[in-house]
């Protein structure tokens, strides 16, 4: 290395004659011209590629090639996904009340007494109705996790409710056969996706079955030790630290199961369908 | 007598010029994302010296209300940024270019010298080498920053699947701060980089496009007597001889 002697050492082949200056300068010109034209063309090609990309037909609010890459990212993260990886939990003293962002699906008055969660069995037309008491009869799970909004803020919240996986183990509506199953070892006839919507149908989310069966995915009825208030999704909402807040559907009205990805309000507005963590 | 000296290999020139627009678009789409929760500032208590970012800045760069678009571009171009960086690092390792780029124990002292020289506080000539100590530190740091951006990005992109990484970087919110601060770091790097390239002149800039520099060589001794910029010294080659030929020499 040369740092010991800042003055350059003479060339090894010091006996070889130096090239005539005119020849050197001609080569310099030739190579410069070629390289700058090359860079210019590469720049134009890049610009052309960009123009092509943004001119592609849109798929739910973004050019289709971008949507395809987002979906591929989703598949990749699902290939890496493990049911045993848990979102970190925090001390209860750190829990705060989250901001209430938006009122999609919550604009009508709700009578808690007549509210039911209506779940349609996978591959059937039969709809089963559940009361809050039905959900509360399942083992209660407390969880202090970070709610991460897609806007970029986060807040630690103490949630309580029943595991969605416990609900589906007791009421086996997510399998074609209708037989109960162990969420840690799901059968082949399990639906790949679930869709949830508010009673008025104005807010709807799609979830992959990995998320549905994750032990931290709750049918939640308590926030920070108190029953949910209407603006936070009373009487029952979805909570899962595996997804951005946009998937934490408030005021669950219906649940369905599907072979293909169910429609998702925010994905239709240009966001990633998976939006997974 | 003027001669050509090879400076930047073709691969490195490609990595450099691919990175420039890609990182620019990553920063731009990153701004679209950041805008949706623009809470960072420099200040204390109620005193704010600098808010990230003022409304005029947002308007000048068409930032507001593009969160979804920003996320989609960011999560597509991240692959290009990552792969280009990975190829660059791989190339520097396997080609031996890392020898010019990694700081040595002399680099820090030399970097101070370079800074004093560039500020006009010292008349001592700059070291005649492909990359001086300040450059070695800067070009190595910016790669480490790239690694930091990828890791902190992953920590806030998949904070449950990579919870260990998120925890290692101080949690979800702190990882977001790191990710943002590194971006500001690139912008500062860019400003100094452009100033230095302008200062170093055409010959140096052309080398990042065409690969070579024109140097003045003593026709009797074949010693490089003057190059308009920091020269590729001992390890560099005059036309045919290469690094391997010279290693026995020094």
Interface residues (C-beta under 8 A of the other chain):
Chain A: X1 X2 X3 X5 X6 X7 X8 X9 X10 X11 X12 X13 X14 X16 X18 X19 X21 X24 X25 X27 X28 X31 X32 X34 X35 X36 X39 X42 X46 X61 X62 X65 X66 X67 X69 X70 X73 X77 X80 X81 X82 X85 X86 X87 X88 X146 X148 X149 X150 X151 X152 X153 X154 X241 X242 X269 X270 X271 X272 X276 X277
Chain B: X1 X2 X3 X4 X17 X21 X33 X34 X36 X37 X39 X67 X68 X69 X71 X72 X73 X75 X76 X79 X99 X104 X106 X110 X127 X128 X129 X158 X159 X160 X161 X163 X166 X167 X172 X173 X176 X206 X209 X210 X211 X212 X214 X217 X219 X221 X222 X223 X224 X231 X233 X234 X235 X236 X238 X239 X240 X241 X245 X246 X249 X250
